[in-house]
Amino acid sequence: MADVWLLAHILSAFWYVGGLTAVQLACVRAWQNDELNARTEALEEASHYQGVLLVPGAIASVATGLFLWAQLDYALLTTPWLLALEALYIVTLLVCVPLGGIGLRRARIAALQARKAGRSTPELEQAMRDSVPLVFGGIAALLVPVMVYFSVFRP
């Protein structure tokens, strides 16, 4: 049964990483593009991928990881590498994903309002100066190899 949970955990990790990549690429495209419609479309795409890939993938990774842990013989609170992995998951789920999502939502709403007005607005310009989604998405992306290291090598 542990092999089934291991496969599910690996697949959910790919789901999360795919979502993180899709959101980050769309955000970078939005922040680099000055044309209003292209920026709005990129932010809409990032928001879509956040809801379909990033958040469910992160939740599935945690859930399948817990089920996998239950099948293995590790102490949840006394195994140092497992504690470090848990801390990284918590930082990802409770800090990086929500703060990136808040910044993305703010930029998306400002872009939609600017599109409706037919021109760029001060709110959109302010949202584009704030790179919160890029920063926290980047932090989440940097945490992935560390989490993989702890999961695979169990130092």
C-alpha positions as CSV (number, residue, x, y, z in Angstrom):
1,M,0.0,0.0,0.0
2,A,2.9,2.3,0.6
3,D,3.9,2.1,-3.0
4,V,0.4,3.3,-4.1
5,W,0.7,6.3,-1.7
6,L,4.3,7.0,-2.9
7,L,3.0,7.1,-6.5
8,A,0.1,9.3,-5.6
9,H,2.5,11.6,-3.7
10,I,4.9,11.9,-6.6
11,L,2.0,12.6,-9.0
12,S,0.5,15.2,-6.7
13,A,4.0,16.8,-6.3
14,F,4.2,17.1,-10.1
15,W,0.7,18.6,-10.1
16,Y,1.8,21.2,-7.6
17,V,5.0,22.0,-9.4
18,G,3.1,22.2,-12.7
19,G,0.7,24.7,-11.2
20,L,3.5,26.7,-9.6
21,T,5.3,26.9,-12.9
22,A,2.1,27.8,-14.9
23,V,1.2,30.6,-12.4
24,Q,4.8,32.0,-12.3
25,L,5.1,32.1,-16.1
26,A,1.8,33.8,-16.5
27,C,2.7,36.3,-13.8
28,V,6.1,37.1,-15.3
29,R,4.3,37.6,-18.7
30,A,1.9,40.0,-17.0
31,W,4.6,42.0,-15.2
32,Q,6.7,42.3,-18.4
33,N,3.9,43.3,-20.7
34,D,2.8,46.9,-20.9
35,E,-0.2,46.3,-23.2
36,L,-3.4,46.3,-21.1
37,N,-5.3,43.4,-22.8
38,A,-2.2,41.1,-22.8
39,R,-1.5,41.9,-19.2
40,T,-5.1,41.2,-18.2
41,E,-5.2,37.9,-20.1
42,A,-1.9,36.8,-18.5
43,L,-3.3,37.7,-15.0
44,E,-6.6,35.8,-15.8
45,E,-4.5,32.8,-16.9
46,A,-2.4,32.9,-13.7
47,S,-5.6,33.1,-11.6
48,H,-7.0,30.1,-13.5
49,Y,-3.9,28.0,-13.0
50,Q,-3.8,28.9,-9.4
51,G,-7.3,27.6,-8.8
52,V,-6.9,24.5,-11.0
53,L,-3.3,23.4,-10.5
54,L,-1.4,25.2,-7.8
55,V,-3.7,25.1,-4.8
56,P,-5.2,21.7,-5.4
57,G,-1.7,20.3,-6.1
58,A,-0.3,21.7,-2.9
59,I,-3.2,20.3,-0.9
60,A,-2.9,16.9,-2.6
61,S,0.8,16.8,-1.9
62,V,0.3,17.4,1.8
63,A,-2.6,14.9,1.9
64,T,-0.8,12.1,0.1
65,G,2.4,12.8,2.0
66,L,0.5,12.3,5.3
67,F,-1.0,9.0,4.0
68,L,2.4,7.9,2.9
69,W,3.9,8.8,6.2
70,A,1.2,6.8,8.0
71,Q,2.3,3.7,5.9
72,L,6.0,4.2,6.7
73,D,7.7,3.8,10.0
74,Y,8.8,7.3,10.9
75,A,8.0,9.3,14.0
76,L,6.2,12.5,12.9
77,L,7.5,14.7,15.7
78,T,10.9,13.2,16.4
79,T,12.5,12.6,13.0
80,P,14.6,15.7,12.2
81,W,14.4,15.6,8.4
82,L,10.6,15.0,8.5
83,L,10.2,18.0,10.9
84,A,12.1,20.1,8.4
85,L,10.0,18.9,5.6
86,E,6.8,19.6,7.5
87,A,8.0,23.1,8.3
88,L,8.7,23.8,4.6
89,Y,5.2,22.5,3.6
90,I,3.6,24.7,6.2
91,V,5.6,27.8,5.0
92,T,4.5,26.9,1.4
93,L,0.8,26.3,2.2
94,L,0.3,29.0,4.8
95,V,2.6,31.8,3.7
96,C,3.7,31.6,0.1
97,V,0.6,30.3,-1.7
98,P,-1.9,32.6,0.2
99,L,0.2,35.8,-0.1
100,G,1.0,35.1,-3.7
101,G,-2.7,34.6,-4.3
102,I,-3.7,37.8,-2.6
103,G,-1.2,39.8,-4.7
104,L,-2.4,38.0,-7.9
105,R,-6.0,38.7,-7.1
106,R,-5.3,42.4,-6.4
107,A,-3.4,42.7,-9.8
108,R,-6.1,40.8,-11.6
109,I,-9.0,42.9,-10.3
110,A,-7.1,46.1,-11.1
111,A,-6.4,44.9,-14.6
112,L,-10.1,44.0,-15.1
113,Q,-11.1,47.4,-13.9
114,A,-8.6,49.1,-16.2
115,R,-9.8,47.0,-19.1
116,K,-13.4,48.1,-18.4
117,A,-12.2,51.8,-18.2
118,G,-10.4,51.3,-21.5
119,R,-7.0,52.6,-20.2
120,S,-4.5,51.9,-17.5
121,T,-5.5,53.1,-14.0
122,P,-3.5,54.2,-11.0
123,E,-4.7,51.1,-9.2
124,L,-3.2,48.9,-11.9
125,E,0.0,50.8,-12.0
126,Q,0.3,50.4,-8.2
127,A,-0.5,46.7,-8.4
128,M,2.1,46.2,-11.1
129,R,4.8,47.9,-8.9
130,D,4.0,45.4,-6.2
131,S,5.7,42.2,-7.1
132,V,4.2,40.1,-4.2
133,P,3.0,37.2,-6.5
134,L,6.4,36.9,-8.1
135,V,8.3,37.1,-4.9
136,F,6.3,34.5,-3.0
137,G,6.0,32.3,-6.0
138,G,9.7,32.4,-6.4
139,I,10.2,31.5,-2.7
140,A,7.8,28.6,-3.2
141,A,9.7,27.5,-6.2
142,L,13.0,27.7,-4.3
143,L,11.6,25.5,-1.5
144,V,10.6,22.7,-3.9
145,P,14.2,21.4,-4.5
146,V,14.8,21.5,-0.7
147,M,11.6,19.6,0.0
148,V,12.6,17.0,-2.7
149,Y,16.1,16.7,-1.1
150,F,14.5,16.0,2.3
151,S,12.0,13.5,0.8
152,V,14.5,11.6,-1.3
153,F,17.7,11.5,0.8
154,R,16.2,11.7,4.3
155,P,19.3,13.2,5.9
